Amino acid sequence: MQLQFCGGAQTVTGSQILITVNGKKVLFECGLFQGRREESYQRNLNFLFDPTELDAVILSHAHIDHSGNLPNLVKKGFSGSIYATPATIDLCKFMLRDSAYLQEKDLEWVNKIKRRSHQPEIEPLYSIRDVEATLDLFVPIDYDKPFTIAPQVEVMFRDAGHILGSAGVHLEITEEGHAYKLGLSGDVGRPNIPLMHDPNVLRDLDLLVIETTYGNRNHDPYDTVEETLANMIRTTAANGGKIIIPSFAVGRTQHLVYVLHKLFNQNRIPDMPVFVDSPMACHATDVFRSYPEYLDRESHRAFDHEDPFGFQRLTYIEDVEASKRLNGLSYPHVIISGSGMAEGGRILHHLRNNLENPKNLLLFVGYAAKETLARKIMDGQHVVKVFGEEHTVRCKVAIIDAFSAHADRRTLLDYIDLNSPSRLKHIFLVHGEPDQSLSLKDALRSKGYQNIHYPAQGDVFNYTKDQW
C-alpha cells in the first residue's frame, strides 16, 4: 500500500490523500485549498496525480475544504464512483453548485481589474456543467454498511459527529496475504454538543490518518457558550449595534440557529430579528430537516416537536435584493452569513458595510485558516481589504471557539487512546498547522506511540508485508 499526501498536509485546507492498494488508486477527499488568491488558484488547478488513473473517491463529508475540488477532478478526466453518505451527497448538491457560482462571480471582479492592466484573464476552476457531471458519479452508502472499493479492500463509514452525514472511514485490507486496518478520521466531531451524535471512534487500527485542527488547543467548555453568546447580544443591542457572524453554511449556521432559538424561547436575549443571509445555508437547513435520524436525542428533546431551525424572529434570505436591503437596517439585529473564513459570499458585503461602526460586533464562531480575511481580523489586523478596498476595523471583534465542530486536543487524544500503541503502528497527522500538529505529536510520543508522521505536501509512504 502507498499513501501520498496531496492536500491538507501541514495546513487545514484542501484535503486530498491518494491511496494505492492492490493495483487500484483511491482518492480520499478532494477539497479546495483556501488562502492567498493566486496560490489557491494554482494549487487547486493542478493535481499531484493523473485524475484519469483514479478508480474511486471516498468523501468523508461535504465541507468545501474536503469536497470542493471534485468538479475539477471530473473536468480533468475522473469518471469513477464517489462514495459518500446520503446526507453528504444531498449537501454536496447545493455546495458544489454554489462553489461554481461563487467562483464565476468572484472572477468577474478579478478579471475586470486584469483587463485594465492588460493581464491575461483567469477561468473558473470548473463550471456548473462540471458540477452536474460530478453529482452523477456519487454513490450513497449508509453508516455501518460495508462496501468494496478494490480487490480485498472493504470500507465502512462511521458517524464522525462533525456535521450532518460526516464519516470516519474504516478500511480492512488484505494485501500480499497480510491483513491490516487503516482508519481515515475525516474531521472528528466533539462529544456532548447539540445536533450531532458523539463521534463513533475508529478502533483496532494498524494505521491511522487523523485531523489535527485543534491539536494544541482545548475548547472553552460548551456549558457556558449559551450565556456567553446571550451576553454579547444583549450588550451590543443595548448599544444600538448589529451582530455580524461569519459562519459556515453547513453545520455551524444550523448550530447557531438552534442556540438562538433556545435563547429566545427562554427570554435570555432581546426581541430582535435574526437573518440567515445565505442561499446555501437555506438549502443546507432543509437537508438537516430531512435527516432527523442523524440528529441526537437532545435536539429532539429540546424543542418537543418544534422545528429547531425555525422560529418567529428568524428570516432565511435567498434573494439578492433582500440581502442588499439588510444594509439599510439601523436597528439592532443579527446577521449570520457565509463564508465562515470570509473569503467569499455575502458576508463580504456585510463586512464592508459594518466593519467601521464601533457599535457593531463582529463575532467569529469557527476556525479560520492562515491568510484568510477572517484570520487576519481575528489576529488583530487593523486595516483589511474587502473587495480590494481598504477598511479600518473599528467594530468590536469577539471569538467563541466553543461552537467549533472540530475535536480539540483532549478529544483527539482520547480518540487515539482507544487504539493501543502496541497495535497502532503508524499515525499520520493531517489537516493541521504546525503549532497544532507538532504539539499533538509530542503528546502521543509521551503516551508510547511510535512512527508518528507529519507529512508535507506530496510526501509518499510505502508499506509492504515485510514492514509489519
Secondary structure, DSSP 8 states (H G I E B T S, - for coil): -EEEEEESSSSSS--EEEEEETTEEEEE------SSHHHHHHHHH--SS-GGG--EEE-----HHHHTTHHHHHHTT--SEEEE-HHHHHHHHHHHHHHHHHHHHHHHHHHHHHHHTT------S--HHHHHHHHTTEEE--TT--EEEETTEEEEEEE-SSSTT-EEEEEEEEETTEEEEEEE--S---TT-SSB-------S-SEEEEE-TTTT-----GGGHHHHHHHHHHHHHHTT--EEEE--TTTHHHHHHHHHHHHHHTT-S-S--EEEE-HHHHHHHHHHHH-GGGB-HHHHHHHTTS-TT--TTEEEE--HHHHHHGGG--S--EEEES-TTSSSSTHHHHHHHHTT-TT-EEEE-S---TTSHHHHHHTT-SEEEETTEEEE--SEEEE-GGG--S--HHHHHHHHHTS-TTT--EEEEESS-HHHHHHHHHHHHHTT---EE---TT-EEE--GGG-
